[in-house]
């Protein structure tokens, strides 16, 4: 229950911030370009709280459904407008002004992301060193000559600072489907330049590292049992949170990954675990459940989180911190890279080359919001920047009812010298609404599937 409350609170804060700045972009530019704003609302539906400015007459609302917001402007298409005020109506201003007003929402989201990344780069971005584990046998990583404990220095001549950097850079390069140069530093300090073949790399980012045979190096550390799921194999066994797992079926377990691999390899089977509890060694037998992995394989399921002593990972930690001036181009570059990658991934998804199961909705966003909020301020701000970029890009999709659809209409009007007919616009709005509802339904469906495991 506590986790759900944290996630709900973090979600409310995140959505409140991102929607507010998005709508403020529309609001601010509309007022600067001479369009009368009637209402600025965070949320949809009826007003929960609000006030009306005595000076401007603008209503400021916090509405009942906190899944978006809107700026209501004077518009003859929505209500009669007195002759003297028609020059302030949104539909009467030149198309370029309407384009600027509509584009301002996504534009502010991009600017917010740059500002957020600028801030976290100054505060210091914690990460994990990009040190490789043992490549899987006969994998592209093994064929490239990569070895355990190699630290990635660059990919395609672009510097790599941490594991997350490496992950995003490799996803982007994999979309090209070409061999890529990777530079690594060996434990002895020597630098090697190798070629990693991405020709047959999967389009789905979730499967990329597995099929390339790449894993993060895990320093030797005895894994411990963390939170145990209710009604799981672990809960039906004598296992307790805090148990240190020493071996499984007589095979030594010296890392969390070794424990995960051992469990996954025994679907529906009994395993004999040697654990240490309160200084004493115990033998515990557990019959594992069976789950289906994303690649369709049957894997074992224990139903317990795995933890390690944080001190074991101290040597793997890194922090990237920049000064105020150096952080500006770095923040712009980070936002550009993320935007470009997101556009390419959205395109692959539309073309059916990436699974639609990657689409997430409010539940997934709330989950990540809660997790990052618990990690710390830098993680939560980075999460806000990531969501802000994606909110901007999704809104720019050329779907009527979204900002991108309106931009398309106004661009056509500017080129033609007259707007599309009301019938065409209405048909587009209906089609756009159907597409948006289908996308939302898919997102909720995927969220529910994730909740069910």
C-alpha positions as CSV (number, residue, x, y, z in Angstrom):
1,X,0.0,0.0,0.0
2,X,2.8,2.4,0.9
3,X,4.4,1.8,-2.5
4,X,1.1,2.6,-4.3
5,X,0.8,5.8,-2.3
6,X,4.3,6.9,-3.2
7,X,3.7,6.1,-6.9
8,X,0.3,8.0,-6.9
9,X,1.9,11.0,-5.2
10,X,4.9,11.0,-7.5
11,X,2.6,10.6,-10.6
12,X,0.4,13.5,-9.5
13,X,3.5,15.7,-9.1
14,X,5.0,14.6,-12.4
15,X,1.8,15.1,-14.4
16,X,1.0,18.3,-12.7
17,X,4.4,19.8,-13.6
18,X,4.5,18.5,-17.2
19,X,0.9,19.4,-18.1
20,X,1.3,22.8,-16.5
21,X,4.3,23.8,-18.5
22,X,2.9,22.3,-21.7
23,X,-0.3,24.3,-21.4
24,X,1.6,27.4,-20.2
25,X,3.4,27.3,-23.6
26,X,0.1,27.6,-25.4
27,X,-1.2,30.2,-23.0
28,X,1.9,32.4,-23.0
29,X,2.3,32.5,-26.8
30,X,-1.4,33.0,-27.4
31,X,-1.5,36.1,-25.2
32,X,1.7,37.4,-26.8
33,X,0.2,37.0,-30.2
34,X,-3.0,38.8,-29.4
35,X,-5.4,35.9,-29.0
36,X,-7.8,36.2,-26.0
37,X,-7.4,33.3,-23.5
38,X,-10.6,32.4,-21.7
39,X,-9.4,29.5,-19.5
40,X,-6.2,27.8,-18.4
41,X,-7.1,24.4,-17.0
42,X,-5.0,21.6,-15.5
43,X,-7.1,18.5,-15.9
44,X,-10.3,17.8,-17.7
45,X,-14.0,17.8,-16.6
46,X,-15.5,20.0,-14.0
47,X,-13.7,22.5,-11.9
48,X,-12.4,21.4,-8.5
49,X,-10.8,24.7,-7.5
50,X,-10.1,27.8,-9.4
51,X,-10.3,31.6,-9.6
52,X,-11.0,34.3,-12.2
53,X,-8.5,37.1,-12.8
54,X,-10.2,40.5,-12.2
55,X,-7.7,42.1,-14.6
56,X,-8.0,39.8,-17.6
57,X,-11.1,37.8,-16.9
58,X,-9.1,34.5,-17.5
59,X,-10.3,31.5,-15.5
60,X,-7.7,29.4,-13.9
61,X,-8.9,25.9,-13.1
62,X,-7.7,22.7,-11.4
63,X,-10.2,20.2,-12.9
64,X,-11.4,16.7,-11.8
65,X,-9.6,14.4,-14.3
66,X,-5.8,14.9,-13.9
67,X,-4.8,13.3,-17.2
68,X,-4.1,16.4,-19.2
69,X,-5.1,20.0,-19.5
70,X,-6.2,22.6,-22.0
71,X,-6.2,26.3,-22.8
72,X,-9.6,27.6,-24.0
73,X,-9.3,30.6,-26.3
74,X,-11.9,32.9,-27.9
75,X,-13.0,31.1,-31.1
76,X,-16.0,31.6,-33.4
77,X,-16.2,27.9,-34.0
78,X,-17.1,27.2,-30.4
79,X,-19.4,30.2,-29.5
80,X,-20.7,33.4,-31.0
81,X,-18.1,36.3,-30.8
82,X,-19.1,40.0,-30.7
83,X,-18.0,41.9,-33.8
84,X,-15.7,44.1,-31.8
85,X,-13.8,41.1,-30.4
86,X,-13.4,39.0,-33.5
87,X,-9.9,40.2,-34.1
88,X,-8.9,38.5,-30.8
89,X,-10.4,35.1,-31.9
90,X,-8.1,32.2,-32.4
91,X,-9.7,31.2,-35.7
92,X,-9.3,34.8,-37.1
93,X,-5.5,35.2,-36.7
94,X,-3.1,34.3,-39.5
95,X,-2.2,30.6,-39.7
96,X,1.4,31.3,-38.7
97,X,0.2,32.6,-35.4
98,X,-2.0,29.6,-34.8
99,X,1.0,27.4,-35.7
100,X,3.2,29.2,-33.2
101,X,0.5,28.9,-30.4
102,X,0.0,25.2,-31.0
103,X,3.8,24.4,-31.3
104,X,4.5,26.3,-28.1
105,X,3.2,23.5,-25.9
106,X,5.6,20.8,-27.2
107,X,8.3,23.4,-27.5
108,X,8.1,24.2,-23.8
109,X,8.3,20.5,-23.0
110,X,11.6,20.3,-24.9
111,X,12.9,23.4,-23.2
112,X,12.0,22.0,-19.8
113,X,13.9,18.7,-20.6
114,X,17.0,20.8,-21.5
115,X,16.7,22.7,-18.3
116,X,16.1,19.5,-16.3
117,X,19.2,17.8,-17.8
118,X,21.2,21.0,-17.2
119,X,20.3,20.9,-13.5
120,X,21.0,17.2,-13.0
121,X,24.3,17.4,-14.8
122,X,25.4,20.1,-12.3
123,X,24.0,18.2,-9.3
124,X,25.8,15.1,-10.5
125,X,24.3,12.1,-12.4
126,X,25.1,8.8,-10.6
127,X,25.6,5.8,-12.8
128,X,27.2,2.4,-13.2
129,X,30.5,2.0,-15.0
130,X,30.0,0.4,-18.4
131,X,32.0,-2.8,-17.6
132,X,31.0,-5.9,-19.4
133,X,30.2,-9.3,-18.0
134,X,31.3,-12.5,-19.7
135,X,29.8,-12.5,-23.3
136,X,27.5,-15.4,-24.1
137,X,29.1,-18.2,-26.1
138,X,28.8,-17.8,-29.9
139,X,27.2,-14.4,-29.6
140,X,28.0,-11.3,-31.6
141,X,29.7,-9.9,-28.5
142,X,31.9,-13.0,-28.3
143,X,32.7,-12.9,-32.0
144,X,33.7,-9.3,-31.7
145,X,36.4,-10.3,-29.1
146,X,34.8,-8.6,-26.1
147,X,35.8,-10.0,-22.8
148,X,34.6,-10.0,-19.2
149,X,35.7,-6.8,-17.3
150,X,36.2,-4.8,-20.5
151,X,35.1,-1.2,-19.9
152,X,33.3,0.5,-22.8
153,X,35.1,3.7,-23.6
154,X,33.2,4.7,-26.8
155,X,30.7,3.5,-29.4
156,X,31.0,4.8,-33.0
157,X,33.6,7.3,-31.6
158,X,31.0,8.8,-29.2
159,X,32.2,8.8,-25.6
160,X,30.4,6.5,-23.2
161,X,30.1,7.7,-19.5
162,X,28.1,5.0,-17.9
163,X,26.0,1.9,-18.5
164,X,22.8,3.9,-19.3
165,X,24.8,5.9,-21.9
166,X,26.0,2.6,-23.5
167,X,22.5,1.2,-23.5
168,X,20.9,4.1,-25.3
169,X,23.8,4.5,-27.7
170,X,23.7,0.8,-28.7
171,X,19.9,0.9,-29.2
172,X,20.3,3.9,-31.5
173,X,23.1,2.2,-33.5
174,X,21.2,-1.1,-33.7
175,X,18.5,0.7,-35.7
176,X,21.0,1.2,-38.5
177,X,21.6,-2.6,-38.7
178,X,25.3,-2.1,-39.5
179,X,28.6,-3.1,-37.8
180,X,29.8,-0.5,-35.3
181,X,33.2,0.2,-33.8
182,X,33.4,-0.2,-30.0
183,X,36.4,0.9,-28.0
184,X,37.1,-0.8,-24.6
185,X,39.7,-0.6,-21.9
186,X,40.9,-3.9,-20.4
187,X,41.5,-4.4,-16.7
188,X,45.2,-3.9,-17.4
189,X,44.5,-0.4,-18.9
190,X,45.1,-1.3,-22.5
191,X,42.6,0.1,-25.1
192,X,41.2,-2.1,-27.8
193,X,39.1,-1.1,-30.8
194,X,36.8,-3.8,-32.0
195,X,33.9,-4.2,-34.4
196,X,30.5,-5.3,-33.1
197,X,28.2,-6.7,-35.7
198,X,24.7,-5.3,-35.5
199,X,23.5,-6.5,-38.9
200,X,21.0,-9.0,-37.4
201,X,20.3,-7.1,-34.2
202,X,16.7,-7.2,-33.2
203,X,14.6,-4.1,-33.6
204,X,13.0,-4.5,-30.1
205,X,15.3,-2.8,-27.5
206,X,14.2,-5.2,-24.8
207,X,15.8,-8.1,-26.7
208,X,18.9,-6.3,-28.0
209,X,21.4,-7.0,-25.2
210,X,20.3,-10.5,-24.7
211,X,20.7,-11.5,-28.4
212,X,24.0,-9.6,-28.7
213,X,25.3,-11.5,-25.6
214,X,26.0,-8.4,-23.6
215,X,25.6,-8.2,-19.8
216,X,26.7,-5.8,-17.1
217,X,29.6,-7.1,-15.0
218,X,28.5,-8.0,-11.5
219,X,31.2,-7.9,-8.8
220,X,31.4,-11.0,-6.6
221,X,28.7,-10.5,-4.0
222,X,26.5,-13.0,-2.1
223,X,22.9,-12.4,-3.1
224,X,20.3,-12.1,-0.5
225,X,16.6,-12.7,-0.5
226,X,14.7,-9.5,-0.5
227,X,10.9,-8.9,-0.4
228,X,9.0,-12.1,-0.9
229,X,5.8,-12.0,-3.1
230,X,2.6,-13.4,-1.5
231,X,1.4,-16.7,-2.8
232,X,4.7,-17.5,-4.5
233,X,7.1,-20.5,-4.4
234,X,9.3,-18.5,-2.0
235,X,6.4,-17.7,0.3
236,X,5.5,-21.4,0.5
237,X,9.0,-22.3,1.5
238,X,11.0,-21.7,4.7
239,X,12.9,-18.9,2.9
240,X,13.0,-15.5,4.7
241,X,13.9,-12.0,3.7
242,X,17.6,-11.5,4.5
243,X,18.7,-15.1,3.7
244,X,22.1,-15.1,2.0
245,X,22.1,-17.6,-0.9
246,X,25.4,-19.6,-1.0
247,X,24.6,-22.3,-3.5
248,X,21.9,-24.0,-5.6
249,X,22.0,-27.7,-6.2
250,X,25.6,-27.7,-5.0
251,X,26.7,-25.0,-7.4
252,X,28.2,-21.9,-5.8
253,X,26.2,-18.7,-6.2
254,X,28.5,-15.6,-6.2
255,X,26.3,-12.9,-7.8
256,X,22.7,-11.9,-8.2
257,X,22.9,-12.9,-11.9
258,X,24.1,-16.4,-11.0
259,X,21.0,-16.8,-8.7
260,X,18.7,-15.5,-11.4
261,X,20.2,-17.8,-14.1
262,X,20.0,-20.8,-11.8
263,X,16.3,-20.1,-11.0
264,X,15.4,-19.5,-14.6
265,X,17.0,-22.8,-15.7
266,X,14.7,-24.9,-13.5
267,X,11.0,-24.2,-14.5
268,X,8.6,-26.2,-12.4
269,X,11.4,-28.1,-10.7
270,X,12.6,-28.4,-7.2
271,X,15.9,-26.7,-6.3
272,X,18.0,-27.3,-3.1
273,X,19.3,-24.0,-1.7
274,X,22.0,-23.5,0.8
275,X,21.5,-20.3,2.7
276,X,23.1,-18.5,5.6
277,X,20.8,-17.0,8.3
278,X,21.8,-15.5,11.6
279,X,25.3,-17.0,11.1
280,X,24.0,-20.5,10.6
281,X,23.9,-22.5,7.3
282,X,20.5,-24.1,6.4
283,X,19.3,-26.4,3.6
284,X,16.0,-25.3,2.0
285,X,14.1,-27.0,-0.9
286,X,11.9,-24.9,-3.1
287,X,9.6,-26.0,-6.0
288,X,9.7,-23.3,-8.5
289,X,6.8,-22.1,-10.6
290,X,6.9,-21.7,-14.4
291,X,6.7,-18.4,-16.3
292,X,6.9,-17.6,-19.9
293,X,9.8,-15.3,-20.9
294,X,9.4,-12.5,-23.5
295,X,11.1,-14.8,-26.0
296,X,8.6,-17.5,-25.4
297,X,10.9,-19.8,-23.4
298,X,9.7,-21.4,-20.1
299,X,11.6,-20.2,-17.1
300,X,11.6,-20.8,-13.4
301,X,10.0,-18.3,-11.0
302,X,10.9,-18.0,-7.3
303,X,8.8,-14.9,-6.4
304,X,11.4,-13.0,-4.4
305,X,13.4,-9.9,-4.9
306,X,17.2,-10.2,-4.8
307,X,19.4,-7.7,-2.9
308,X,23.2,-7.4,-2.3
309,X,25.3,-5.5,0.1
310,X,25.6,-2.0,-1.4
311,X,29.3,-1.9,-0.6
312,X,29.9,-4.7,-3.2
313,X,28.9,-2.2,-5.9
314,X,30.9,0.8,-4.7
315,X,33.7,0.1,-7.2
316,X,31.2,0.1,-10.0
317,X,29.7,3.5,-9.2
318,X,30.4,6.7,-11.1
319,X,29.1,10.2,-11.0
320,X,29.1,12.7,-13.9
321,X,29.2,16.3,-12.8
322,X,29.6,19.4,-15.0
323,X,29.9,23.1,-14.3
324,X,27.0,25.5,-15.3
325,X,28.5,26.4,-18.7
326,X,29.7,23.0,-19.7
327,X,26.3,21.5,-18.7
328,X,24.4,23.7,-21.3
329,X,25.6,22.0,-24.5
330,X,25.7,18.6,-22.7
331,X,22.0,19.1,-21.8
332,X,21.1,20.1,-25.3
333,X,22.9,17.1,-26.7
334,X,21.2,14.7,-24.3
335,X,17.8,16.1,-25.2
336,X,18.5,15.9,-28.9
337,X,19.8,12.3,-28.6
338,X,16.8,11.2,-26.6
339,X,14.4,13.0,-29.0
340,X,16.1,11.4,-32.1
341,X,16.0,7.9,-30.6
342,X,12.4,8.3,-29.5
343,X,11.3,9.4,-33.0
344,X,13.1,6.4,-34.6
345,X,11.6,4.0,-32.1
346,X,8.1,5.4,-32.6
347,X,8.6,5.0,-36.4
348,X,9.7,1.4,-35.9
349,X,6.6,0.7,-33.8
350,X,4.2,2.3,-36.3
351,X,5.9,0.1,-39.0
352,X,5.3,-3.0,-36.8
353,X,9.1,-3.6,-36.3
354,X,8.9,-3.1,-32.6
355,X,6.3,-4.7,-30.3
356,X,3.3,-2.6,-29.3
357,X,3.7,-4.2,-25.9
358,X,6.3,-1.4,-25.2
359,X,3.5,1.2,-25.1
360,X,2.8,2.2,-21.5
361,X,0.1,4.1,-19.9
362,X,-0.6,6.0,-16.6
363,X,0.0,2.9,-14.4
364,X,3.5,2.4,-15.9
365,X,4.3,6.1,-15.7
366,X,3.2,6.1,-12.0
367,X,5.3,3.0,-11.3
368,X,8.4,4.7,-12.7
369,X,7.6,8.0,-11.0
370,X,7.4,6.2,-7.7
371,X,10.6,4.3,-8.2
372,X,12.6,7.3,-9.3
373,X,11.2,9.4,-6.5
374,X,12.4,6.9,-4.0
375,X,15.9,6.8,-5.5
376,X,16.4,10.5,-5.2
377,X,15.9,14.0,-6.6
378,X,18.3,13.6,-9.5
379,X,16.6,10.4,-10.7
380,X,13.1,12.0,-10.4
381,X,14.2,15.1,-12.4
382,X,15.8,12.9,-15.0
383,X,12.5,10.9,-15.2
384,X,10.6,14.2,-15.7
385,X,12.9,15.2,-18.5
386,X,12.4,11.8,-20.2
387,X,8.6,12.0,-20.0
388,X,8.6,15.6,-21.1
389,X,10.5,14.8,-24.3
390,X,8.1,11.9,-25.0
391,X,5.1,14.1,-24.2
392,X,6.3,16.6,-26.8
393,X,6.9,14.0,-29.5
394,X,3.6,12.3,-29.0
395,X,1.7,15.6,-29.1
396,X,3.5,16.3,-32.4
397,X,2.2,13.2,-34.1
398,X,0.0,14.3,-37.1
399,X,-3.2,13.0,-35.5
400,X,-6.2,15.3,-35.4
401,X,-7.1,16.2,-31.7
402,X,-3.3,16.2,-30.9
403,X,-1.1,19.3,-31.4
404,X,0.5,17.7,-34.5
405,X,-2.9,17.3,-36.2
406,X,-3.7,20.9,-35.7
407,X,-0.3,21.9,-37.0
408,X,-1.0,19.9,-40.1
409,X,-4.3,21.6,-40.6
410,X,-2.9,25.1,-40.2
411,X,0.1,24.4,-42.4
412,X,-2.3,23.2,-45.2
413,X,-4.4,26.3,-44.7
414,X,-1.3,28.5,-45.0
415,X,-0.2,26.8,-48.2
416,X,-3.6,26.7,-49.8
417,X,-4.7,30.2,-48.7
418,X,-7.9,28.8,-47.2
419,X,-8.8,26.2,-44.6
420,X,-9.9,22.7,-45.2
421,X,-13.7,22.3,-45.3
422,X,-15.5,21.8,-42.0
423,X,-16.5,18.3,-43.2
424,X,-12.9,17.2,-43.8
425,X,-11.8,18.7,-40.5
426,X,-14.7,17.0,-38.6
427,X,-13.9,13.6,-40.3
428,X,-10.2,14.0,-39.3
429,X,-11.2,14.9,-35.7
430,X,-13.3,11.8,-35.5
431,X,-10.6,9.5,-37.0
432,X,-8.1,11.1,-34.7
433,X,-10.2,10.6,-31.6
434,X,-10.7,6.9,-32.5
435,X,-6.9,6.5,-33.0
436,X,-6.2,8.2,-29.7
437,X,-8.8,6.1,-27.8
438,X,-7.3,2.9,-29.3
439,X,-3.8,4.0,-28.3
440,X,-5.0,4.7,-24.8
441,X,-6.8,1.4,-24.6
442,X,-3.6,-0.4,-25.7
443,X,-1.6,1.5,-23.1
444,X,-4.1,0.5,-20.3
445,X,-4.1,-3.1,-21.6
446,X,-0.3,-3.3,-21.5
447,X,-0.3,-1.7,-18.0
448,X,-2.7,-4.4,-16.7
449,X,-0.7,-7.2,-18.3
450,X,2.4,-5.9,-16.5
451,X,0.5,-5.8,-13.2
452,X,-0.6,-9.4,-13.6
453,X,3.1,-10.3,-14.3
